[in-house]
Amino acid sequence: MLVEVLRSELSGSDAAPNVPPPPPANGGADDSFARKEADFLSRKGESLTSWAAANKIRRDEFLRHCFFYGVSVLIILAAVLFGSTLCIWVWHLVAPDKWRWLSASELEKVQVLVFSGAASSLATVLGKRILGPDEPKP
């Protein structure tokens, strides 16, 4: 290629040299978008709207899964924190004085925290059981 360019310049001809196109902006390392476009254009019988709808469904499902796992992690974390707080409260009731690290006022706050959470969850469960479900399931 370079030899042809030099020959044309040395020979004095006015013909445009055969210059290769510039490399892609990304260096040619990742052509995934180009491959997706080529795959889409090579399909027959599939419209752009159906392809977009399928991609939207995939994105929505991904977001639902992320939300589900995020909520699951938060529920597990809340249960672990509640259990550890309950264990600390019981420990301070059972353990000797030299093994305790919370003062009486701090222990009272822990007790209020544990029993307010337990009482509210118990009231919620009993309320749902007594009142029944809000809507009948089809």
N, C-alpha and C positions, 0 to 999 in steps of 0.2 A: 504494500500500500504506500509506504513512505517512498519506496523506490520509484513508483509511478508518478508521485507528486514531484519528486526531484527531477525526473526525466522531462515532465511537461514544463517545468519552470526553466530547465536548462535548454530545452529545445526552442523555447521562445514561442510556443503555440499559445493561442488565446483560449484554448478549451479549459473549462472549469475542472479543476482537479477533483478526483474521486475521493472526497473527504467522508470518513465514516460519521454517523450521527453521534452526538454527544451521549455520554452514559446517562442512565436515569438519575433523577435527583437524589434518590435514596441509595445510590451506589449499586443498585441491582441486587441487593442482599435479600430483600423481601418483596416478592411479587404476589402476595396472598390476595390483595384486592384485585389485581389483574386476573389472577386465576379464577376468582369468584365471578368476575364479570364475564370471562370467557365461558365458564361453565353455564352461567345463566343464558348467554346468547346462543350456546350450542343446544339447549333444550328446545324441544319442539312441543307445542301445544300448551305451554305454561305461560300465562300472562304475567305482566309485571305486578298487577294487583294481587294475584294469588301468591306470588313469591313474597311480596311485602307483608301480606297477611300471615303467612307462615312464619316469617321472621319476627313479627310482632308477637305471635303466640309464644315463640321460643323465649323472647325477652321477658314477657309477662310471667311465664313459668319460672324463669330464673329468679326474678324479683320475688315471687311468692316463696320459692325455696329459701332464699336469703332471709326473708322476713320470718318464716317459720323457724329456721335454725337460730336466728337472733333471739326470738321470743323464748324458744326452748332453753337457750343458754341463760337468759335472764331469770327464768323460773327456777332453774337448777341452782343458780347463784343465790337467789333469794332463799331457797330452801336450806342451802348450806349455811348461809349467814344466820338464819333463824335457829337452826340446829346448834350451831356453835354458841350463839347467845344463850340458848337454853342450857347448854352444858356448862357454860361459865356461871350462870346463875345457880344451878344445882351444886356446882363445885364450891361456890362461896357459902352455900348452906351447910355442906357436909364437911369440908376441909377444916383443919385446925387454923387458928388465927395467924400463925406465922407463915402459912402457905397462901393466904389471901392477899390480893393486890388492889382490890377496889375498896374505896371507903363506903360507909353506910349510905351516904347520899347517892353515890355512883351506883351502888347495888340496887337502890330503890328505883333509879332511872332505868336500869336494865330490866328490873321486874315489871315496871310499867310497860316497857317496850315489848317484852315477851308476851305478857298477858293481854295487852291491847291487840296485838296481831293475832293471837290465838282466839281471843273472844270474837273479833270481827270475822275471822274465817269460819268459826263455829256458827255464828249467827247467819252468815251467808249460806252455809250448807243446810242448816235447819230451815231457813226461810225458803230455800228452793224446794226442799223436800215437802214442806207443809203446803206451800202455795201451789206447787206443781209447776210444770213447764209453762213458759209464757205462751208459746204457740204449739199447737199439736203438730207433730211431724207427719208429713204426707206419706 
